[in-house]
Amino acid sequence: MNLFTWFTRARQWYVAQPLPIFEAVTLGLALLVGLLIMPALIYLVGHLMLNPYANGGVFSLYGDFFKGLVDLRASCWVVVVGPFIFLCLVRLFRLILRKL
């Protein structure tokens, strides 16, 4: 039970924030997921379903990904903002379902 007390405290702090801070933290967490976790998931699924990454391993993919962000490639930016867009769509559908 003591293992999850930090999680409970963090969740209570997160939910108790005023709306602008809550939204800023949500945006930051979603962008962090898009920057760090999504490329690793893309690599893992691509490695399992297709073939190994042509330019090397997972760190080569991260290098190419961050280079694509600097070069303003749309595909890389979609990966970064994808989790936030998904979260916004879930919120929108929840709002629509509440109104029905």
ChimeraX commands (.cxc) that place a marker at each C-alpha (Angstrom):
marker #1 position 0.00,0.00,0.00 radius 0.5
marker #1 position 2.88,2.40,0.72 radius 0.5
marker #1 position 4.09,1.82,-2.80 radius 0.5
marker #1 position 1.26,3.88,-4.30 radius 0.5
marker #1 position 1.06,6.71,-1.76 radius 0.5
marker #1 position 3.23,8.95,-3.94 radius 0.5
marker #1 position 0.91,8.30,-6.85 radius 0.5
marker #1 position -2.15,9.14,-4.77 radius 0.5
marker #1 position -0.57,12.37,-3.52 radius 0.5
marker #1 position 0.48,13.36,-7.04 radius 0.5
marker #1 position -3.00,12.66,-8.38 radius 0.5
marker #1 position -4.64,14.69,-5.59 radius 0.5
marker #1 position -2.26,17.60,-6.28 radius 0.5
marker #1 position -2.94,17.37,-10.02 radius 0.5
marker #1 position -6.73,17.36,-9.67 radius 0.5
marker #1 position -6.72,20.16,-7.08 radius 0.5
marker #1 position -4.95,22.67,-9.35 radius 0.5
marker #1 position -6.76,25.66,-10.83 radius 0.5
marker #1 position -7.90,25.13,-14.42 radius 0.5
marker #1 position -5.04,27.00,-16.19 radius 0.5
marker #1 position -2.37,25.13,-14.22 radius 0.5
marker #1 position -4.23,21.84,-14.68 radius 0.5
marker #1 position -4.35,22.35,-18.45 radius 0.5
marker #1 position -0.70,23.44,-18.60 radius 0.5
marker #1 position 0.42,20.34,-16.69 radius 0.5
marker #1 position -1.77,18.16,-18.93 radius 0.5
marker #1 position -0.26,19.73,-22.05 radius 0.5
marker #1 position 3.25,19.28,-20.67 radius 0.5
marker #1 position 2.68,15.63,-19.80 radius 0.5
marker #1 position 1.10,14.91,-23.19 radius 0.5
marker #1 position 4.01,16.54,-25.03 radius 0.5
marker #1 position 6.48,14.63,-22.87 radius 0.5
marker #1 position 4.75,11.39,-23.79 radius 0.5
marker #1 position 4.85,12.40,-27.44 radius 0.5
marker #1 position 8.55,13.22,-27.28 radius 0.5
marker #1 position 9.85,10.29,-25.25 radius 0.5
marker #1 position 7.41,7.39,-25.18 radius 0.5
marker #1 position 5.73,7.47,-28.59 radius 0.5
marker #1 position 8.95,7.05,-30.64 radius 0.5
marker #1 position 9.88,4.04,-28.51 radius 0.5
marker #1 position 6.44,2.52,-29.07 radius 0.5
marker #1 position 6.69,3.19,-32.79 radius 0.5
marker #1 position 10.08,1.51,-32.85 radius 0.5
marker #1 position 8.83,-1.50,-30.89 radius 0.5
marker #1 position 5.76,-2.06,-33.06 radius 0.5
marker #1 position 7.75,-1.51,-36.24 radius 0.5
marker #1 position 10.41,-3.95,-35.10 radius 0.5
marker #1 position 7.83,-6.61,-34.22 radius 0.5
marker #1 position 5.52,-6.22,-37.21 radius 0.5
marker #1 position 7.91,-5.18,-39.97 radius 0.5
marker #1 position 11.69,-5.43,-39.85 radius 0.5
marker #1 position 14.41,-3.85,-37.74 radius 0.5
marker #1 position 14.89,-0.12,-38.26 radius 0.5
marker #1 position 16.92,0.42,-41.42 radius 0.5
marker #1 position 19.24,3.08,-39.97 radius 0.5
marker #1 position 20.14,1.19,-36.77 radius 0.5
marker #1 position 18.52,0.70,-33.40 radius 0.5
marker #1 position 16.18,2.66,-31.19 radius 0.5
marker #1 position 18.71,5.43,-30.55 radius 0.5
marker #1 position 19.10,5.95,-34.29 radius 0.5
marker #1 position 15.35,6.32,-34.52 radius 0.5
marker #1 position 15.42,8.92,-31.73 radius 0.5
marker #1 position 18.20,10.79,-33.56 radius 0.5
marker #1 position 16.26,10.78,-36.81 radius 0.5
marker #1 position 13.10,11.76,-34.94 radius 0.5
marker #1 position 14.66,14.79,-33.26 radius 0.5
marker #1 position 16.35,15.78,-36.53 radius 0.5
marker #1 position 12.92,15.60,-38.16 radius 0.5
marker #1 position 11.53,17.90,-35.46 radius 0.5
marker #1 position 14.24,20.45,-36.18 radius 0.5
marker #1 position 13.67,20.11,-39.95 radius 0.5
marker #1 position 9.93,20.70,-39.30 radius 0.5
marker #1 position 8.76,17.39,-40.77 radius 0.5
marker #1 position 5.01,17.09,-40.32 radius 0.5
marker #1 position 5.15,13.38,-39.48 radius 0.5
marker #1 position 7.43,13.98,-36.50 radius 0.5
marker #1 position 5.28,16.82,-35.20 radius 0.5
marker #1 position 2.16,14.67,-35.50 radius 0.5
marker #1 position 3.84,12.12,-33.24 radius 0.5
marker #1 position 4.64,14.83,-30.67 radius 0.5
marker #1 position 1.19,16.44,-30.54 radius 0.5
marker #1 position -0.71,13.18,-31.13 radius 0.5
marker #1 position -1.24,12.31,-27.44 radius 0.5
marker #1 position -2.62,15.79,-26.70 radius 0.5
marker #1 position -4.95,15.68,-29.72 radius 0.5
marker #1 position -6.12,12.22,-28.64 radius 0.5
marker #1 position -6.78,13.52,-25.13 radius 0.5
marker #1 position -8.73,16.48,-26.54 radius 0.5
marker #1 position -10.84,14.14,-28.68 radius 0.5
marker #1 position -11.60,11.91,-25.68 radius 0.5
marker #1 position -12.68,14.97,-23.71 radius 0.5
marker #1 position -14.84,16.18,-26.59 radius 0.5
marker #1 position -16.57,12.81,-26.96 radius 0.5
marker #1 position -17.16,12.66,-23.20 radius 0.5
marker #1 position -18.74,16.12,-23.34 radius 0.5
marker #1 position -20.95,15.09,-26.26 radius 0.5
marker #1 position -22.05,11.92,-24.50 radius 0.5
marker #1 position -22.90,13.87,-21.34 radius 0.5
marker #1 position -25.14,16.20,-23.34 radius 0.5
marker #1 position -27.08,13.34,-24.92 radius 0.5
marker link #1:1,2 radius 0.2
marker link #1:2,3 radius 0.2
marker link #1:3,4 radius 0.2
marker link #1:4,5 radius 0.2
marker link #1:5,6 radius 0.2
marker link #1:6,7 radius 0.2
marker link #1:7,8 radius 0.2
marker link #1:8,9 radius 0.2
marker link #1:9,10 radius 0.2
marker link #1:10,11 radius 0.2
marker link #1:11,12 radius 0.2
marker link #1:12,13 radius 0.2
marker link #1:13,14 radius 0.2
marker link #1:14,15 radius 0.2
marker link #1:15,16 radius 0.2
marker link #1:16,17 radius 0.2
marker link #1:17,18 radius 0.2
marker link #1:18,19 radius 0.2
marker link #1:19,20 radius 0.2
marker link #1:20,21 radius 0.2
marker link #1:21,22 radius 0.2
marker link #1:22,23 radius 0.2
marker link #1:23,24 radius 0.2
marker link #1:24,25 radius 0.2
marker link #1:25,26 radius 0.2
marker link #1:26,27 radius 0.2
marker link #1:27,28 radius 0.2
marker link #1:28,29 radius 0.2
marker link #1:29,30 radius 0.2
marker link #1:30,31 radius 0.2
marker link #1:31,32 radius 0.2
marker link #1:32,33 radius 0.2
marker link #1:33,34 radius 0.2
marker link #1:34,35 radius 0.2
marker link #1:35,36 radius 0.2
marker link #1:36,37 radius 0.2
marker link #1:37,38 radius 0.2
marker link #1:38,39 radius 0.2
marker link #1:39,40 radius 0.2
marker link #1:40,41 radius 0.2
marker link #1:41,42 radius 0.2
marker link #1:42,43 radius 0.2
marker link #1:43,44 radius 0.2
marker link #1:44,45 radius 0.2
marker link #1:45,46 radius 0.2
marker link #1:46,47 radius 0.2
marker link #1:47,48 radius 0.2
marker link #1:48,49 radius 0.2
marker link #1:49,50 radius 0.2
marker link #1:50,51 radius 0.2
marker link #1:51,52 radius 0.2
marker link #1:52,53 radius 0.2
marker link #1:53,54 radius 0.2
marker link #1:54,55 radius 0.2
marker link #1:55,56 radius 0.2
marker link #1:56,57 radius 0.2
marker link #1:57,58 radius 0.2
marker link #1:58,59 radius 0.2
marker link #1:59,60 radius 0.2
marker link #1:60,61 radius 0.2
marker link #1:61,62 radius 0.2
marker link #1:62,63 radius 0.2
marker link #1:63,64 radius 0.2
marker link #1:64,65 radius 0.2
marker link #1:65,66 radius 0.2
marker link #1:66,67 radius 0.2
marker link #1:67,68 radius 0.2
marker link #1:68,69 radius 0.2
marker link #1:69,70 radius 0.2
marker link #1:70,71 radius 0.2
marker link #1:71,72 radius 0.2
marker link #1:72,73 radius 0.2
marker link #1:73,74 radius 0.2
marker link #1:74,75 radius 0.2
marker link #1:75,76 radius 0.2
marker link #1:76,77 radius 0.2
marker link #1:77,78 radius 0.2
marker link #1:78,79 radius 0.2
marker link #1:79,80 radius 0.2
marker link #1:80,81 radius 0.2
marker link #1:81,82 radius 0.2
marker link #1:82,83 radius 0.2
marker link #1:83,84 radius 0.2
marker link #1:84,85 radius 0.2
marker link #1:85,86 radius 0.2
marker link #1:86,87 radius 0.2
marker link #1:87,88 radius 0.2
marker link #1:88,89 radius 0.2
marker link #1:89,90 radius 0.2
marker link #1:90,91 radius 0.2
marker link #1:91,92 radius 0.2
marker link #1:92,93 radius 0.2
marker link #1:93,94 radius 0.2
marker link #1:94,95 radius 0.2
marker link #1:95,96 radius 0.2
marker link #1:96,97 radius 0.2
marker link #1:97,98 radius 0.2
marker link #1:98,99 radius 0.2
marker link #1:99,100 radius 0.2
view
